[in-house]
Amino acid sequence: MVGQSGGSTAVINQSLVGVIEAVDDCAAIGRLLGAHHGVRGIVQELFVNLKGFDRARLERVAATPCAALGSTRDKPNEEYCRRIFEVFRKNDVRYFFYIGGNDSADTARIVREMAKADSYDLRVFHIPKTIDNDLRVTDHCPGYGSAARFVALAVMGDDRDNASLTGLKIDVIMGRDAGWLTAASMLARSDESTGPHLIYVPEAIFDIGRFVDDVRAVYDRLGRCVIAVSEGIVCDEKMEVRKADGSVKLVDKPIAVKVAEEMHIDLERDDHGNVVLSKLPLGQFLADYIAERLGKNKPRIRADTFGYVQRSFPGCVSPVDAREARLVGRRAVQYALAGRTSGSVAIRRNEGARYGVSYFRAELADVAHQTKPLPKEYINAAANGINDSFLDYVAPLAGDLPPIGRLFD
Amino acid sequence: MVGQSGGSTAVINQSLVGVIEAVDDCAAIGRLLGAHHGVRGIVQELFVNLKGFDRARLERVAATPCAALGSTRDKPNEEYCRRIFEVFRKNDVRYFFYIGGNDSADTARIVREMAKADSYDLRVFHIPKTIDNDLRVTDHCPGYGSAARFVALAVMGDDRDNASLTGLKIDVIMGRDAGWLTAASMLARSDESTGPHLIYVPEAIFDIGRFVDDVRAVYDRLGRCVIAVSEGIVCDEKMEVRKADGSVKLVDKPIAVKVAEEMHIDLERDDHGNVVLSKLPLGQFLADYIAERLGKNKPRIRADTFGYVQRSFPGCVSPVDAREARLVGRRAVQYALAGRTSGSVAIRRNEGARYGVSYFRAELADVAHQTKPLPKEYINAAANGINDSFLDYVAPLAGDLPPIGRLFD
């Protein structure tokens, strides 16, 4: 059984095709069931046999963004996992490959524990996928490199737009808890004068007063300013977040939520009762806030929220990302066939100047639950930018970017 | 003198480099003054000599989006044009090339009339540029093809995202008065099941009740729906718009404005007192409106506003667009050198199945002022989609698009 889960990436189908290819290489496996819409399709027994699928068609699928099998936002609890396991038993499923983020790793872990308790031979592999790049153990996640490439190109173009018409521009970038993708906007910067001039990530407390000072300083120096902010930037207040199991935890309050409260905007909430951040006008609020503080002589101020195109754009996939996404899919099958083990496929970056990676098996429990924030060492002391050391990390993942041509330096 | 004006495009520097190249080919012209930020740089006498500029650098500039000389939103009145003309006279400027939209054509026209009245030999050429594709006379405008390509790819990816996670998705696309760019989203559709399933342009009255019915019908059929709307879609009410010369005209009221009024949102206005549409949450409003009507069993509903990335993204320039943008720049210089004429460079599409164009000189007065809406014949009878005949028009301009791979048709 193979399934895809969670938000889209540009290369999630590379991993699916990697699984299909590797299973095709194994005569001992008779069927490869592809579940429609992940765990939802499993419990509804909506699957299709992918063994021996047309290769030319598979290559087109691999090059197309967003889960070709369909995805799901379902986060199975114990009972849901029990139903998954019963479907596996009923259909004699002996291998389960689940492409997704840390919640999917947890689903894989629970189902695997159930099989073990029932002495049912089931090998379960989680295949990492997320544009957020926030999985533990692995050096980076397939899907991140292409999203980072999109963000870099978008901010690069936006910076040229801002240089052309001047003023202030705020770009809101995906990343509810982790700043990895927003930090990738650094790739757009070619020298001290080009943007993004300021970068704010959720890992550093966002102080709105300091933000105004930061923007004013850049604007005074350059006559313009391009600002990249994560959708999930937080202030130093707390708010409650309800988890799938009903428990409640206190987290830093997102700036967007604080703003919405101050502006008396009704907050839409998801099935777990948590605020849907994607609907809050963070960029526009920050623009309005700055406009008020800069007063009469305020420059032109605009805000964009990049939105879903960051994770689904078919036009600029990172070649490295595509290749690695394919390989993590293949590796999952190879690891499962090689031994009576389960796990998550992880990527290790080779030592040395030239980019290269190897793959290894991580424990499901080490990848499930927790996520990996952007390390503090990448965030500058003023908490308004990213250190150059991060470029060494991200540049090989996003791939070569076109040079920016200017008439004068 | 050469200058760039108005909103960015991905190929506006191709036209600039076309002008520079063609001037370099002419020994009789000693200097080519590039004005910083268009007419604003002219009256401030901020220009730089571009004659004999480094060619390799120029090629990098040509491949970089957004006005390398800097652009401006200034729409000169008679007095402003007088100052431009005085600067020309003072600096012995005999040719003026202005890259921009219909307002720039009008500036060119006024300055040229002044020169004529004073018997000052000045040849003025407008070089067309706009992602809106709304200039008259020419078959299409440089800048449009690349923006159309971006929109097609973005909606193509978004449709795959929507197929993967289902629900309703609304994409707001640039186009205050003209639906050309929104119509280009049609390029993303590969068959009856793929999106965009509904397309709304400003040229057809938007009836919000019918909109809900349209969405419901698609959702009932497919379990999902991707909707492309122009930012400038209008209802059947009127509102006042103030022009640069202070005169007022009545126009159809944008849906976004109607919504903002109903929701008591303060409207930001530009220097002419007109509402800044880009700040209104049209997509979110439509999403909220639909959610309320679909009630308890409403699907997941999301909205994105593509924003400035449509006009500035460096990653997916249309090759045809880049080539034509270069050539309209060269033609402008060639026409000006060939005779004592002024005008605007226009593109004529060749007859026959294979795409090809020729260039010709249009009168400035025919391009200035008025714009060219999307012809009614391209809009379907239900006013919720675009006819297939439009694909013949737009496909060659956007260039080849990657095929969408699906596991099953």
Contacts between the chains, C-beta under 8 A, distances in Angstrom:
chain1	res1	chain2	res2	distance
A	4	B	164	7.6
A	7	B	165	7.7
A	8	B	160	7.3
A	8	B	161	4.7
A	8	B	164	5.7
A	8	B	165	7.3
A	10	B	157	7.6
A	13	B	405	7.4
A	34	B	407	7.3
A	37	B	166	8.0
A	48	B	407	7.5
A	48	B	408	7.6
A	50	B	407	7.6
A	53	B	407	7.6
A	57	B	405	6.7
A	57	B	407	7.5
A	58	B	405	7.8
A	59	B	405	7.4
A	60	B	403	5.6
A	60	B	404	7.6
A	60	B	405	2.9
A	61	B	405	3.8
A	61	B	406	6.8
A	61	B	407	6.0
A	62	B	405	7.1
A	63	B	402	6.7
A	63	B	405	6.2
A	64	B	160	6.2
A	64	B	402	7.8
A	64	B	403	8.0
A	64	B	404	5.5
A	64	B	405	4.1
A	64	B	406	7.3
A	65	B	157	5.0
A	65	B	160	5.4
A	65	B	161	7.4
A	66	B	157	6.8
A	66	B	160	3.7
A	66	B	161	4.7
A	66	B	163	7.0
A	66	B	164	4.4
A	67	B	164	4.1
A	67	B	165	7.9
A	68	B	164	7.8
A	68	B	405	7.1
A	68	B	406	6.3
A	68	B	407	5.0
A	69	B	407	6.8
A	70	B	163	7.2
A	70	B	164	5.6
A	70	B	165	7.9
A	70	B	166	7.8
A	71	B	164	4.5
A	71	B	165	5.4
A	72	B	165	7.5
A	73	B	165	6.8
A	73	B	300	7.9
A	149	B	315	7.9
A	150	B	315	7.6
A	153	B	313	6.2
A	153	B	314	5.5
A	153	B	315	4.2
A	154	B	309	4.8
A	154	B	313	6.2
A	156	B	314	5.7
A	157	B	10	7.6
A	157	B	65	5.0
A	157	B	66	6.9
A	157	B	308	7.9
A	157	B	309	6.5
A	157	B	312	3.5
A	157	B	313	4.8
A	157	B	314	4.8
A	157	B	315	7.9
A	158	B	308	5.7
A	158	B	309	6.7
A	158	B	312	5.7
A	160	B	8	7.2
A	160	B	64	6.2
A	160	B	65	5.4
A	160	B	66	3.7
A	160	B	312	6.1
A	160	B	314	7.7
A	161	B	8	4.7
A	161	B	65	7.4
A	161	B	66	4.7
A	161	B	308	5.5
A	161	B	311	7.1
A	161	B	312	4.3
A	163	B	66	7.0
A	163	B	70	7.3
A	164	B	4	7.6
A	164	B	8	5.7
A	164	B	66	4.4
A	164	B	67	4.2
A	164	B	68	7.8
A	164	B	70	5.6
A	164	B	71	4.5
A	165	B	7	7.7
A	165	B	8	7.3
A	165	B	67	7.9
A	165	B	70	7.9
A	165	B	71	5.4
A	165	B	72	7.5
A	165	B	73	6.8
A	166	B	37	7.9
A	166	B	70	7.8
A	169	B	308	7.6
A	278	B	302	6.7
A	279	B	284	6.4
A	279	B	287	7.9
A	281	B	281	6.3
A	281	B	284	7.6
A	284	B	279	6.4
A	284	B	281	7.6
A	287	B	279	7.9
A	300	B	73	8.0
A	302	B	278	6.7
A	302	B	279	7.9
A	302	B	308	7.1
A	304	B	305	7.4
A	304	B	307	3.5
A	304	B	308	5.6
A	304	B	309	6.9
A	305	B	304	7.4
A	305	B	305	7.0
A	305	B	307	7.3
A	306	B	307	7.7
A	306	B	309	7.0
A	307	B	304	3.5
A	307	B	305	7.4
A	307	B	306	7.6
A	308	B	157	7.9
A	308	B	158	5.7
A	308	B	161	5.5
A	308	B	169	7.5
A	308	B	302	7.1
A	308	B	304	5.6
A	309	B	154	4.8
A	309	B	157	6.5
A	309	B	158	6.7
A	309	B	304	6.9
A	309	B	306	7.0
A	309	B	309	7.5
A	311	B	161	7.1
A	312	B	157	3.5
A	312	B	158	5.7
A	312	B	160	6.1
A	312	B	161	4.3
A	313	B	153	6.2
A	313	B	154	6.2
A	313	B	157	4.8
A	314	B	153	5.5
A	314	B	156	5.7
A	314	B	157	4.8
A	314	B	160	7.7
A	314	B	402	5.5
A	314	B	404	7.8
A	315	B	149	7.9
A	315	B	150	7.6
A	315	B	153	4.2
A	315	B	157	7.9
A	315	B	315	6.0
A	315	B	316	4.2
A	315	B	402	7.5
A	316	B	315	4.2
A	316	B	316	6.7
A	402	B	63	6.7
A	402	B	64	7.8
A	402	B	314	5.5
A	402	B	315	7.5
A	403	B	60	5.6
A	404	B	60	7.6
A	404	B	64	5.5
A	404	B	314	7.8
A	405	B	13	7.4
A	405	B	57	6.6
A	405	B	58	7.9
A	405	B	59	7.4
A	405	B	60	2.9
A	405	B	61	3.9
A	405	B	62	7.1
A	405	B	63	6.2
A	405	B	64	4.2
A	405	B	68	7.1
A	406	B	61	6.8
A	406	B	64	7.4
A	406	B	68	6.3
A	407	B	34	7.3
A	407	B	48	7.5
A	407	B	50	7.6
A	407	B	53	7.7
A	407	B	57	7.6
A	407	B	61	6.0
A	407	B	68	5.0
A	407	B	69	6.8
A	408	B	48	7.6
